[in-house]
Amino acid sequence: MDALELLAHDHRRVEQLFRDYRSAASDRQRRGVVELLVRELSRHAALEEMYVYPLAKQVFVDGGREIGEHLGEHLAVKETLLALDRLDEGDERTDELVARLRREVEEHVREEEEVFMPRLRASVSRRELDDLGRLLAQARQGVPTRPHPHAPDHPPALTLAGPVAAAYDRLRDRLQRRPRT
């Protein structure tokens, strides 16, 4: 898959997780889905921030402004993810936060898929997107699995902080027996 196909695939996976949350039969199942949402969206955001957005910033005439808007959307999602991540199984606030997260993600995905992705596809070669897709697939295993709304969100600081956060997240995931994807 090229980079944009890989990101769209991530979007479909998250949409399925929202459906899974709605159909979950117990608090335990809902909490499991929340943990997967936290993991998948944290990884997706990190990949975009580390690899996709810097490329777009280079090739778009107004890249800095547009990427700033996307990073603002990411910040809102990360803050909601952090709030969800801190809740216990069965917490009454979970449904409200998942609904907020869904709204934030749906708006971000719509904008990315209707505007950002077609624009990036038109701005770079097929080979560059293929190469970036391979890089994203490899990098997925080494990016943070938890939200870090106060961490740097663009290179070079992100390039330094990302691996440290990822190692810390993976340790926490193992200790807390979080689901792996």
Backbone as a ProteinNet text record, in pm:
[ID]
protein_1_A
[PRIMARY]
MDALELLAHDHRRVEQLFRDYRSAASDRQRRGVVELLVRELSRHAALEEMYVYPLAKQVFVDGGREIGEHLGEHLAVKETLLALDRLDEGDERTDELVARLRREVEEHVREEEEVFMPRLRASVSRRELDDLGRLLAQARQGVPTRPHPHAPDHPPALTLAGPVAAAYDRLRDRLQRRPRT
[TERTIARY]
84.1	0	88.5	44.7	116.8	74.9	142.2	120.4	-24.7	-85.7	-222.2	-322.2	-297.1	-382.4	-369.5	-249	-225.8	-300.1	-294.7	-365.1	-516	-566.6	-710.4	-751.9	-665	-692.6	-702.6	-613.8	-622.1	-757.2	-801.5	-930.3	-1043.7	-1042.4	-1147.5	-1140.7	-1021	-1004.4	-1064.8	-1040.2	-1093.7	-1245.7	-1298.3	-1444.3	-1505.1	-1438.1	-1486.3	-1479.9	-1376.6	-1367.9	-1482.1	-1522.5	-1638	-1764.7	-1780.6	-1895.8	-1887.6	-1767	-1748.4	-1784.8	-1751.1	-1784.1	-1935.7	-2006.4	-2152.4	-2216.4	-2157.9	-2218.5	-2164.9	-2071.8	-2015	-2123.7	-2116	-2220.8	-2192.2	-2070.6	-2038	-1937.6	-1924.6	-1824.7	-1684.9	-1659.6	-1526.8	-1496.2	-1594.6	-1575	-1556.4	-1637.4	-1623.6	-1485.3	-1436.2	-1303.1	-1195.3	-1211.4	-1116.3	-1113.9	-1230.3	-1237.3	-1174.5	-1199.2	-1139	-986.6	-933.2	-788.3	-733.9	-807.8	-765.8	-776.3	-881.2	-894	-776.9	-743	-631.2	-503.8	-479.5	-357.3	-353.2	-459.4	-459.6	-453.5	-529.9	-528.8	-397.9	-338.8	-209	-101.5	-100	-2	-23.4	-147.7	-181.1	-136.3	-168.2	-130	21.6	91.9	238.2	297.3	245.3	295.8	272.9	154.8	128	221.3	238.2	320	467.7	515.6	658	695.6	604.7	642.9	557.5	426.6	338.5	331.2	309.5	295.6	422.9	541.1	661.4	674.2	636.2	638.2	539.4	418	316.9	360.2	421.2	467.5	569.1	650.7	750.8	688.4	588.6	538.5	417.6	345.3	231.1	279.3	224.1	259.3	226.7	111.3	68.5	79	180.7	193.4	195.9	264.9	273.8	139	57.5	-75.6	-163.8	-167.5	-254.4	-212.4	-83.7	-36.3	-63.8	-54.8	-90.3	-234.8	-323.9	-464.7	-479.2	-409.8	-416.9	-360.5	-252.2	-193.1	-287.2	-361.8	-462.3	-570.9	-613.2	-711.8	-653.4	-527.8	-461.8	-457.5	-428.5	-421.7	-555.3	-665	-797.5	-823.4	-788.3	-807.1	-720.6	-595.1	-504.7	-556.3	-610.8	-663.1	-782.3	-869.2	-981.8	-932.7	-834.3	-776.8	-715	-645.7	-584.4	-691.3	-798.9	-908.5	-967.5	-986.7	-1038.7	-940.5	-814.6	-712.6	-706.5	-740.3	-732.8	-856.2	-961.3	-1083.5	-1070.6	-1145	-1153.2	-1267.5	-1261.7	-1369.9	-1502.1	-1604.8	-1737.3	-1759.9	-1661.6	-1678.6	-1791.5	-1879	-1997.2	-1962.7	-1842.9	-1802.7	-1755.3	-1737.3	-1680.1	-1763.9	-1894.7	-1980	-1970.9	-1974.3	-1967	-1833.2	-1724.5	-1592.5	-1574.3	-1626.4	-1618.1	-1699.6	-1814.9	-1895.1	-1819.2	-1753.7	-1673.9	-1558.6	-1490.8	-1379.6	-1426.7	-1539.7	-1592.6	-1617.8	-1676.4	-1701.3	-1569.7	-1472.2	-1342	-1274.8	-1277.7	-1212.1	-1286	-1417.1	-1493.3	-1464.8	-1459.2	-1429.7	-1288.4	-1193.4	-1054.4	-1041.1	-1101.6	-1094.2	-1159.4	-1274.6	-1343.6	-1254	-1195.2	-1109.3	-984.8	-926	-806.8	-837	-944.2	-972.1	-1029.2	-1099.7	-1159.4	-1067	-977.7	-894.6	-745.3	-697.5	-554.1	-493.6	-552.3	-493.9	-493.4	-603.7	-597.8	-493.3	-482	-383.4	-241.1	-215.2	-81.2	-52.5	-151.9	-133.7	-97.7	-156.3	-128.1	6.9	63	184.9	313.3	303.7	422.8	406.3	517.1	513.2	459.2	415.9	368.1	480.2	600.2	714.4	736.2	726.1	742.9	636.2	512.6	405.2	426.5	476.4	507.1	618.3	724.5	836.2	790.1	708.5	656.7	566.9	490	405.2	487.1	597.3	685.7	745.3	784.7	840.8	737.4	614.3	508.7	482.5	479.2	454.2	563.9	687.9	799.7	796.2	768.9	773.8	660.1	551.7	433.6	470.1	566.9	603.6	682.9	733.5	817.4	764.1	635.1	576.6	495	467.3	390.1	253.5	211.4	81.6	-17.3	24.4	-60.8	-56.6	-157.8	-157.9	-59.4	6.2	99.6	71.8	-39	-79	21	108.9	203.4	342	356.8	485.2	498	618.8	636.9	557.3	504.3	423.1	480.8	606.7	671.1	823.2	886.7	1033.4	1099.6	1217.9	1303.3	1274	1204.9	1181	1100.6	1001.9	921.6	1008.5	1102.9	1190.9	1271.8	1304.3	1378.3	1285	1170.8	1079.6	998.5	966	881	930.3	1055.4	1103.4	1105.2	1134	1134.1	991.5	896.8	756.8	709	749.2	706.8	757	882.6	937.5	863	837.6	764	622.3	556.3	420	415.8	509.9	510.7	533.4	617.2	637.3	506.7	442.4	313	209.6	207.3	111	130.5	256.1	284.1	246.1	284.1	255.2	104.6	30.3	-114.2	-189.3	-114.5	-173	-272.6	-232.3	-315.9	-318.7	-427.5	-433.3	-331.6	-278.4	-183.7	-253.8	-214	-272.2	-161.4
-118.4	0	124.6	224.1	350.3	418.3	526.4	591.1	634	688.1	737.8	622.8	513.7	395.7	338.4	337.4	287.2	373.4	504.7	593.9	576.5	561.2	539.2	405.9	306.3	177.2	195.5	275.2	307.1	370.9	461.1	527.8	425.1	328.6	226.9	140.8	110.1	29.8	103.1	232.3	309.8	319.7	337.1	338.6	207.7	94.6	-34.6	-41.8	14.1	13.5	93.3	202.9	276.8	191.3	116.7	25.6	-84.1	-135.4	-238.5	-185.1	-60.5	-1.1	1.7	45.2	53.2	-83.4	-187.7	-320.3	-403.5	-348.8	-422.6	-454.8	-575	-622.8	-597.2	-552.3	-533.2	-419.3	-373.2	-270.1	-319.2	-444.7	-501.6	-497.2	-534.8	-528.4	-384.9	-293.4	-152.4	-99.5	-137.2	-92	-147	-270.9	-328.5	-251.8	-211	-132.6	4.9	66.1	196.3	185.3	80.5	62.8	47.8	-20.9	-32.9	101.7	178.3	311.2	400	397	478	438.3	309.6	261	296.7	265.6	286.8	435	517.1	659.9	726.2	681.6	737.3	702.6	578.9	537	612.5	622.7	690.4	836.6	904.7	1045.9	1061.5	974.1	982.9	962.5	867	843.2	964.9	1022.9	1142.8	1255.9	1276.7	1388.2	1369.3	1246.6	1221	1214.7	1165.6	1136.6	1204.9	1205.4	1254.8	1407.3	1466.2	1611.1	1685	1637.5	1707.1	1706.8	1597.9	1593.2	1693.9	1695.4	1789.2	1933.8	1959.1	2094.7	2140.9	2048	2080.7	2105.8	2026.6	2032.2	2123.6	2157	2247	2391.4	2476.8	2618.7	2677.1	2643.5	2693.4	2582.8	2498.4	2379.9	2407.8	2511.4	2541.5	2569.4	2646.9	2680.3	2556	2481.3	2363.1	2257.4	2233.9	2134	2181	2309.6	2363.5	2331.8	2339.8	2305.6	2157.1	2072	1928.1	1897.3	1963.3	1940	1986.1	2092.8	2137.3	2032.7	1969.2	1861.2	1743.2	1711.2	1602.1	1630.9	1754	1789.2	1763.2	1803.1	1779.7	1629.9	1552.2	1406.7	1348.8	1392	1339.4	1371.9	1490.7	1526.6	1438.7	1410.9	1321.4	1179.3	1134.6	1001.3	990.3	1094.1	1092.4	1081.7	1156.6	1149.1	1008.4	948	810.8	711.8	729.6	637.3	636.1	745.3	757.4	701.1	670	618.5	470.9	428.7	287.7	221.5	92.4	15.4	51	77.8	106.5	250.5	337.5	477.8	538.9	611.9	669	774.4	829.7	931.2	871.6	741.5	677.6	702.6	680.8	698.1	839.6	936.9	1077	1107	1057.7	1083	1008.5	887.2	814.2	887.3	940.1	1016.6	1141.4	1210.9	1328.2	1287.1	1181.1	1131.8	1097.4	1032.8	995.9	1119.9	1221.9	1346.6	1408.4	1414.9	1472.8	1394.1	1263.8	1178.5	1184.3	1179.4	1184.7	1313.2	1425.3	1552.3	1551.7	1502.9	1497.1	1404.2	1288.6	1192	1250.2	1311.8	1370.3	1472.5	1561.7	1665.3	1603.5	1506.8	1443	1372.6	1295.1	1213.8	1294.6	1402.5	1482.1	1592.8	1642.8	1756.3	1722.5	1687.3	1670	1558	1439.8	1326.2	1345.7	1390.3	1414.4	1520.3	1620.2	1725.7	1671.6	1590	1532.5	1435.4	1355.1	1260.9	1335.8	1451.6	1530.9	1603	1612.1	1690.6	1608.9	1478.9	1393.9	1275.9	1213.1	1101.5	974.3	884.4	753.9	682.1	692.4	627	681.5	813.7	873.2	822.4	810.1	758.7	611.9	534.6	393.9	381.8	460.6	458.4	500.4	603.4	649.9	543.5	473.3	366.1	256.1	218.1	117.2	169.1	294.4	354.4	356.1	394.4	397.5	258.2	158.2	21.3	-25.1	9.4	-27.9	52.8	180.5	269.9	244.7	187.8	164.5	92.4	3.1	-74.3	7.6	122.9	200	335.9	358.1	488.4	474.9	586.4	582.1	514.6	446.3	378.4	445.6	555.4	632.8	778.1	855.1	996.9	1075.8	1169.7	1259.6	1402.3	1462.2	1593.4	1705.4	1688.9	1796.4	1770.9	1661.8	1630.8	1710.3	1724.8	1792	1719.1	1795	1733.2	1750.2	1794.5	1800.9	1790.4	1736.4	1721.6	1858.4	1867.2	1756.8	1710.6	1791.4	1752.2	1622.8	1605.4	1482.7	1362.2	1378.4	1268.4	1219.8	1308.9	1271	1217.4	1280.4	1242.2	1117.3	1097.1	985.1	849.5	813.2	680.9	661.4	766.2	756.4	731.4	808.5	789.7	650.9	603.6	471.3	361.5	369.8	268.2	269.4	386.7	399.9	343.9	377.5	329.1	176.9	117.8	-27.1	-98	-40	-95.9	-89.1	26.1	40.2	-55.2	-69.8	-161.4	-303.8	-348.4	-484.4	-500.3	-403.5	-411.4	-411.9	-338.2	-329.8	-432.7	-516.9	-622.1	-565.9	-457.9	-395.2	-481.3	-475.9	-554.5	-502.3	-594.2	-557.6	-567.3	-479.5	-484	-487
0	0	0	-73.1	-63.2	67.6	102.3	231.6	251.7	148.2	164.1	175	106	120.2	261	313.8	448.7	551.2	535.6	628.4	617.1	494.9	476.8	539.5	529.3	593.2	744.6	802.4	945	978.2	892.4	915.5	920.3	826.7	825.1	951.3	997.9	1119.4	1239.4	1248.4	1360.8	1350.6	1230.3	1213.7	1263.5	1234.1	1282.2	1434.3	1493.3	1639.5	1702.5	1640.9	1693.2	1683.9	1575.7	1564.2	1670.1	1692.2	1794.7	1933.1	1959.2	2089.1	2108.3	2003.4	2013.2	2034.8	1978.9	1988.4	2104.9	2182.5	2295.2	2396.9	2452.7	2542.8	2690.4	2721.9	2863.4	2879.8	3002.5	3032.2	2998.4	3023.5	2995	2844.8	2762.9	2617.3	2570.4	2623.9	2585.9	2624.1	2742	2784.2	2691.6	2649.3	2554	2423.4	2376.2	2252.2	2273.5	2387.6	2418.4	2416	2474.8	2474.8	2333.2	2246.4	2106.3	2034	2061.5	2002.2	2043.7	2171	2220.4	2146.1	2135.9	2071.7	1923.2	1851.4	1706.3	1669.8	1738.5	1706.5	1748.3	1856.3	1898.5	1795.8	1749.6	1649.5	1518.4	1477	1351.3	1355.9	1464.4	1476.6	1474.2	1544.4	1547	1407.8	1332.7	1196.9	1108	1117.2	1036.8	1075.8	1204.9	1251.8	1220	1226	1204.3	1056.7	972.8	834.9	728.1	745.5	640.1	640.5	755.3	760.9	721.5	761.7	714.2	561.6	497	351	293.3	346	296.5	318.4	431	460.9	357.1	308.1	205.6	69.4	32.9	-104.7	-123.6	-18.5	-29.7	-19.2	-102.5	-97.8	39.3	92.4	224	328.7	315.6	399.3	547.1	588.4	731	792.8	724.8	776.6	781	671.7	665.8	767.8	777.6	873.1	1016.2	1040.6	1171.6	1209.3	1111.3	1136.5	1171.1	1096.5	1124	1263.3	1298.7	1430.5	1541.2	1516.1	1612.5	1632	1521.3	1531.1	1607.5	1580.5	1652.5	1801.8	1838.6	1980.3	2049.4	1986.3	2045.1	2061.8	1960.8	1968.5	2080.2	2088.6	2192.3	2332.1	2350.2	2482.1	2519.2	2421.1	2447.6	2474	2395.9	2418.3	2557.2	2599	2731.8	2840.3	2824.9	2922.2	2925	2808.1	2801.6	2863.4	2835	2883.2	3035.7	3098	3243.6	3315.7	3240.7	3303	3336.1	3435.2	3470.6	3393.9	3386.4	3324.8	3392.8	3311.9	3365.1	3406.3	3389.3	3427.4	3344.7	3410.3	3344.1	3238.9	3242.2	3143.9	3011.7	3006.2	2887.8	2763.2	2771	2652.8	2597	2685.7	2642.8	2574.8	2632.1	2573.3	2441.5	2431.3	2304.2	2197.4	2233.7	2137.4	2091.9	2185	2148.4	2056.6	2092.8	2011.5	1870.8	1861.5	1729.4	1645	1702	1627.4	1580.3	1671.1	1635.5	1524.2	1535.2	1436.2	1302.5	1304.8	1179.4	1102.6	1171.4	1105.5	1048.2	1124.5	1078.8	957.2	963.2	852.5	727.1	742.7	627.4	558.9	636.2	580.3	515.9	582.2	526.2	394.5	393.1	275.1	158.9	188	81	29.6	113.9	75	80.6	198.8	220.6	135.2	141	69.1	-82.8	-142.4	-287.4	-324.3	-241.1	-267.6	-257.2	-156.5	-142.6	-256.9	-295.2	-405.7	-534.2	-553.8	-674.1	-666.8	-547.4	-527.7	-525.2	-507.5	-501.7	-597.2	-629.3	-724.1	-659	-742.9	-696.2	-619.2	-671.4	-606.5	-465.8	-449.6	-316.7	-219.7	-268.4	-182.9	-148.7	-245	-218.4	-115.5	-134	-39.1	100.1	104.8	233.4	295.9	215.5	267.1	332.8	269	328.4	459.6	460.4	581.4	694.3	663.1	764.9	820.9	734.3	779.3	874.7	845.2	933.1	1062.2	1051.8	1167.1	1265.3	1219.4	1303.6	1433.5	1428	1546.4	1648.9	1609.8	1700.1	1737.5	1718.5	1753.5	1882.2	1948.2	2072.8	2055.3	2161.4	2161.5	2256	2314.5	2404.7	2360.4	2397.8	2360.8	2445.6	2381.4	2450	2401.7	2449.9	2397.3	2423.2	2520	2551.8	2494.2	2421.2	2358	2228	2177.7	2048.1	1940.5	1843.4	1739.5	1598.7	1591.1	1460.1	1477.5	1372.9	1379.4	1390.3	1444.8	1488.6	1631.3	1711.9	1851.2	1859.7	1772.1	1771.9	1740.5	1651.3	1613.1	1733.4	1823	1943.8	2052.5	2071.2	2179	2145.9	2018.8	1978.7	2023.2	1995.5	2037.4	2189.2	2262.9	2409	2458.1	2406.4	2444.4	2404.4	2286.3	2238.9	2331.8	2373.6	2464.4	2597.7	2649.1	2774.8	2759.7	2648.9	2624.9	2617.6	2547.4	2531.9	2666.3	2749.2	2882.1	2961.8	2960.2	3029.8	2973.4	2839.5	2776.8	2828	2837.3	2885.2	3032.2	3112.9	3254.9	3281.9	3201.7	3220.5	3136	3065.1	2980.3	2880.6	2814.8	2712.9	2588.3	2512.1	2388.3	2286.8	2208.3	2102.6	1969.6	1877.9	1743.1	1641.8
[MASK]
+++++++++++++++++++++++++++++++++++++++++++++++++++++++++++++++++++++++++++++++++++++++++++++++++++++++++++++++++++++++++++++++++++++++++++++++++++++++++++++++++++++++++++++++++++++

